[in-house]
């Protein structure tokens, strides 16, 4: 079991948007879905290592800003070329208006 880390306030990330969280030299992307649920993935695209916090969120998809690779941020599943490697995902919870991520 991992340890929980506070990422941000709930209101820091708009619906259908993505934020960045850095911890111990690793970057993560934190998403707020259209129904105000929060999700977390690795912060960099698996294709060219570009940070996804600069990408475009559409419904439950994050689009990489460099080559338009797309992932379902709920599952990390790559949605087709040029990306073919899935993103790691991480547990997220909301408590007392704060977003938390569980990391090993």
C-alpha positions in Angstrom: 0.0 0.0 0.0 1.2 3.5 -0.9 1.2 6.8 0.8 -1.3 9.6 0.2 0.0 13.1 -0.9 -2.0 16.3 -1.1 -2.0 17.6 -4.7 -4.2 20.7 -4.7 -7.5 22.2 -3.8 -10.6 20.9 -5.7 -11.2 24.3 -7.2 -7.6 24.5 -8.6 -8.6 22.3 -11.5 -11.6 23.2 -13.7 -13.9 20.5 -15.1 -12.4 19.0 -18.3 -9.0 20.3 -17.4 -5.6 18.9 -16.3 -3.1 20.0 -13.7 0.5 19.1 -12.9 1.8 17.6 -9.7 5.5 16.9 -9.1 6.8 14.7 -6.3 10.3 13.3 -5.7 11.5 14.1 -9.3 8.4 12.5 -11.0 5.6 14.3 -12.7 1.9 13.4 -12.6 -1.1 14.7 -14.4 -4.3 15.3 -12.4 -7.6 15.5 -14.3 -11.1 16.7 -13.4 -13.7 15.0 -15.5 -16.9 16.5 -16.9 -18.8 15.0 -13.9 -16.2 16.5 -11.4 -14.4 13.2 -10.6 -10.6 13.3 -10.3 -8.1 11.0 -11.9 -4.3 10.8 -12.1 -1.8 9.4 -14.6 1.9 9.6 -15.3 2.7 13.1 -16.3 4.5 12.5 -19.5 3.2 11.1 -22.8 4.5 7.6 -23.5 5.4 8.5 -27.0 7.7 11.6 -26.8 7.8 12.3 -23.0 6.0 15.6 -23.4 4.2 16.8 -20.3 0.5 16.1 -20.5 -0.5 19.1 -18.3 0.0 21.2 -21.5 -2.4 19.0 -23.4 -6.1 19.3 -24.4 -8.8 17.5 -22.3 -12.0 16.5 -24.1 -14.5 14.5 -22.1 -12.4 11.6 -20.7 -9.5 12.0 -23.2 -6.2 13.8 -22.8 -4.5 14.8 -26.1 -0.7 15.2 -26.0 0.3 18.7 -27.2 3.2 17.5 -29.4 1.8 14.8 -31.8 -1.9 14.6 -30.7 -1.6 11.1 -29.2 -4.7 10.4 -27.1 -5.3 8.5 -23.9 -8.3 7.7 -21.8 -7.2 9.3 -18.5 -9.6 7.1 -16.5 -7.8 3.9 -17.5 -4.5 5.2 -19.1 -5.4 3.3 -22.3 -3.7 4.6 -25.4 -6.3 5.5 -28.1 -4.2 4.9 -31.2 -1.2 6.1 -33.1 1.2 7.6 -32.5 0.8 6.4 -28.9 0.8 2.6 -28.3 1.9 2.3 -24.7 -0.7 2.9 -22.0 -0.2 5.5 -19.2 0.2 4.3 -15.6 -2.7 5.5 -13.5 -2.9 6.2 -9.7 -5.6 6.2 -7.1 -7.1 9.6 -6.3 -9.4 10.7 -3.5 -11.0 14.0 -2.4 -11.3 14.9 1.3 -12.2 18.2 2.8 -12.0 20.0 -0.5 -8.5 18.7 -1.3 -7.3 16.3 -4.0 -5.0 13.5 -2.9 -2.9 11.0 -4.9 -1.7 7.6 -3.7 2.0 6.8 -4.6 4.2 3.9 -3.8 
